[in-house]
Amino acid sequence: MDEARQVLESGTNPDTWNTQGLTALHLAIQSRRPDMVQLLLEFGARVDSKTMNADGHTPLHCAAMVGHTVILEMLLARGADPERADSSGWRPIHHAASSGSLEPLGVLSKICDVNAPIGDGRTALHLAAIGGNADSVQILAQSGADVSARTVDGKTALHLAATQGNNVAIAKLLIKCGADRGAVDWNGRTAYDEAVELGQESLFALLQVPGNVASPAPVGDDLEELLRNAAWSGDLRGVRRCLKRGAAVNACDRYGWTALHCAAFKGHAEIVKRLLESCQSKEEACAIDEQGYSALHCAVESGHREVVKILVGCEMIEINGVTREGLSALDMALALEHGGMVRTLVNAGARACVANLIIDE
């Protein structure tokens, strides 16, 4: 502590990253040292600093993972954002639920959105069920967690509990809190079906649906929303399942975005290919949102050249369509100075519509 204080008093930046992309505050939390955390905070260490590695964890994420309530509350008192997501879309409450950190989970469940999903649709309750921690499930259920929430595969927490060993206590708790034993995922499977496939005999009697009555599989708007969510999150299997069940590829949200808009904007090339295969007409492939953006505009704006190549290579795509402001895809690529993308569009026959955007031969 004395040596650390001397270094900090000499003017060293407490937010410097080491070669692993961690700040001193991240290291102090991983070492479960509240005294060192307090010292670093006194010298201005940022509570919202993310790791510079692929994880992108904030100090609050780390505190939730190691299960140190004192450190967690110190960070919250300094203004740490409990709803901030890491690079995978996980918030601190997701890490606490997954790691079985009960006290931090109790704190976070009182101030956070307990039903916030990560990219694949799992909530903190799903993660607690997978982790096999009944106490975590109870904390979340008491804090208003939705036991009917579904993943992009249509699975509830009860489905996931049935796939993770003989979790009788968790299954009983979920059912007590209102979980529907007859709920089916998008493949028409109940939690009982999952238990049978994995030989979880202790769950058979608990999960069997009386009279074998099952809830209907999702149809209509629910299925189209699942398709868009799967396209946005990069879940190719989810996209295929939704299409197989009859999801309309051109169904849009309130802003006019279809699944193709979502996949193009996020740069999910394989999903874009699959969605184009499902388009039956030029109108479906070239659907525009309320601002006049097509999937091609979305791919250009977000800088995904591979997706642009796929789109301009499809005969159904209109490469010279313009937005409500009169911008073509090429106009956008020129304005954003995406040189390689400009060449791809020009080679495909794209034209610039805005006079002051000139292609440098």
N, C-alpha and C positions, 0 to 999 in steps of 0.2 A: 504494500500500500504506500509506504514512504517513497519507494523508488518511482512508483507510478505517479504520485503527486508531484515529485520533482520534475519528471519529464513533462507533465502537463503544465506546470508553472513556468517551464522554459519556453512555452509558446507552441508546443506541438499540437497539431490539429487532431482532436480526438476522433474525428470521423474518417481518418485515413484508412484505406482498405489494404489488407495484406495480400499476399500472392494467391490466397484461396478466395479472395473477394469478400472477406469478413472485416467488419470494423471491430475496434476494441470492445464496444458495447455488446456486439453479438458474442464475442468470445467470453466476456464476463458472464453473460447470461447462460451460455452453454456450460460454463464452469460452476453455475449456481452460486454466484458470489454477489449477493445484494449489496455488500459494502463497496465492492468495486464498481457496481452499477451506479450507486449513489455518487461516488467520487466522479465518475465520468459525466454524469448528469450535471453536477455542480460546475464542471468546466465546459458545459454547453454541448455535450454530445447530442446529436439529433435522434429523437425517438422515432422518426419516420424514415430513417435511412435504410434503404434496401441493400441486401448483399449484392455484390457485383458478379455473382455466379449465376448459373441457370435457374436456381431456386427463387431468387428475388424475395427472400424472407425479410420482413421487418423485425426489429427487436421484439415486438409484441407476438409475432408468430413464434419466435424462438422460446419466449417465456411460456406460451401455451403448450408447446411441444415438450418442454422439460418439466412442466407441471409445477412451476414455482409461483405460488400465488402472491407472495410479497413483492417479487420483482414485477409481476404483471400489474399489480395495483400501483406500484411506483411509476411505471410507464404510463398507465392510464391517467394518473394524477398530473403528469407532465404533458398531457394532450395527445397521447398516441391514439391513432384512429383504429377502433376495434373492427371496423367494416372494410378495412383496406385489404385487397386481395394480393396474393403473391403471383408469381409467373404462371402458376397452374390454375389460378382462380380460387385457390383456397384462402379462406379468411381465418383469423385466429380461432374462431369457434369450431371450425372444421378440424383444425389440428388438435385442439383439446379433446374433441369427441373421438377422433381416431386413435389418439394415444392413451385415452382413458385417464386424462388429467382431471380428476373430479372437482377439486376446488376451483381451479381456473375456469372450468366449464360452468360451474355454478355462478361465478362472477359474470362471465361473458353472456350467459343465457338471459341475464336480467337486463342487459343493455344492448344486445345485438338482435338482428333478425334471425331467429332460430330456424326459419324455413328458407333461408337463402341457399340456392343451389350452386354447385360447381359446374364445370362445363358439361359433364355427362348427366346432369340432373340430380345427382345425389345431394341430399341435405346432411346436416350434422347427425340427424337421427339415423339415416341410412348407414353412415360411417360408424356410429356407435353400435348398430346391430351387427355390422360386419366384424367389428372388433370384439364382439362377444362380451361387452361390459354392460350388465343389467343396470348398474347404478347410473351410468351415463345415460342410458335410455330413459330411466326414470326422471332424472334431472331435466332432460329435454322435454319429455312428455308433460311434466308439471309446469314447464315454461311456455307451453302452447305449441310445441312441435306438431306438425300435421302428420298423423300416422298414415294418412292416405296419399301422401306425396309420392310421386312416381319419378323414376329415372327416365332417361331417353329410351330405355328398353321397356318401359312400362312397369318396372318392378317397384313394389312397395318395400318398406323396411321389413315386413314379415317375410317376403320372398327372400331377401338377403339373409335374414336370420336363419332361414331354413337351409341355406347353402353353406353355412359356416359351422358345421358340427351340430351336436345335439343341444342347441340353445333353448332348452325348455323354459327356463326362467324368463328369457327375453321374449319368447313367443307368447307366453302367458301374459306378460306385462303389456305387450302391444295389443293383444286381443282385449284385455281389460280396458285399455284406453281407446278402444273403438276400431281397431284394425279389422278389416273385412277378410275373413278366411276365404271367401269366394272370389276375391279380386283376381283377375287374370292379367298377365302381362300381354305385350303386343303379339306374342306367339301363342296366346291362349292358355298359358300355364298358370296354375295356382301355386301357392306356397307348398301345398301338399304334394303337388307333382314334383317340385324341386326336392323335397325331402325323400320321396320314394326313389327318385333317380339316384340319389346319393346314399341311400340305405340308412337314413336317419330314423331308425325305428322308434325311438322315444318320442318323436314328434308326430307320428302317424295319427294317433287318436285325437291329439290336440288340434291338428290342422285339417282333418277331414271335414269336408263341408256336408252338413246334414242334408240328405236328399240329393246330394250331388248337384246343388244349385249354384251356378257360377254367374258372376257379374258379366255383362256383355263387354266385348272388346271395344276399344274406342273407335268411333266413326266420325265422319264429318269434320267439323272445325277442329276437334281435338287431334285428329290424326294429321291434319295439315299443319297444325302448330308443332307437332312432334317432328314432322319432316323439316320444317324450317329450323327448329332447334338443333336437330342432328346435323343439318347442313352447316350451320353456324359453328358448331363445336368440332366439326371434322370427323364425325362419327359415320363412316362409310357404311358399316353394317346396319346402323340405325336407319340411314337413308334407304338402303335396299329393302329393309323390312317394311318401312312405311309405304314405299312404292308398290311392294308386293301386295300389301293389304288394300291398295287402291287409292292412295293419297293423290290428290290432284297436284301435278307438278307446278301449275301456274297459280295456285291459291296464294293470296297475298295477305299481309297483315294490314293494320290500319294506316300504315305509311306507304303501302303499295309494294312492299318488298316480298318477292317470292323466295323459294328455297335457292333458286339460281343466283339471285342477288346476294344472298347471304354467303353462299359458298365462294362466289367470285370475289366479294369484298375481303373475305378472310384468306383467300389464296389456296383453297382446298381443291387442287387440280383434279384428282381422281373423282371427287364428288361432282365437280362441274361436268366431267365426261359422262358420268352416270345419269345426271339430270338431263343433259342434252339428248341422250339416247331415249329418254322417256318423253321428250317433247314431240308432239304429233303435228305441230304446225309452226309456222314462222311467228305467229302471234304469241304462242307459248314461250318460244325461245327468246323473243325480243320484248317481252313484257316490260313496261316502264313503271317507275314509282310515281308518287305525286309531284316530284320535281323533274320528271321526264328522264330519269336515269335508267339505263338498261344495265344488264349484268356486265356488259363490256365497259360502260362508264365506271362502274364500281371497281372492276379489276384494274383499270388504268389509274383511277384516283388513289387506290391503295398500293399501287406499285408492283403488282404481281404479273410479271412478263409472261411466265409460263401459262398462266390462265388466259392471258390475252391471246397467246398463240393458239390455244385450244379453241377459243371462241371465234376468232377470225377464220379458223380452219373449218368451221361448221357452215354449211351452205345456208342454213336457216337464219344465221345472224346477219342483221343489218349493220354494217360497220360504219355507215355514215349517218346514223340516226343522231338527232340533236336533243339536248335537254331543253327545259322551259326557257333557259337563258340563251339558247341558240348555240351551245357548245357541242361539237362532235367529240368523239373519243380522241381523235388526233389533236384537236385543239387542246384538250386537257393534257395529253402527253407532252405537247410542246411547252405549255405553260409550266408544267412541273419539271421540265428538262429531263425527261426519261428518254435518253438518246436511243438505247436499244429498243425500247418500246415504240418509239417513233418509226424506226426502220421497219419493225414488224408490221406496223399499221400501213405505212406507205407501200410496202411490198405487196400488201393484200388489197391495195386499191383505195385506201382511206383518203379522204379529202379534209383540208382545213377549211373551216367556215368563217373564222374570225380574221379580218383583213390584216391585222397587225401581227399575226403569228405566222412568220415566214419560215419555210423549211430551208435550211442552209444546205445547198447542194454540195 
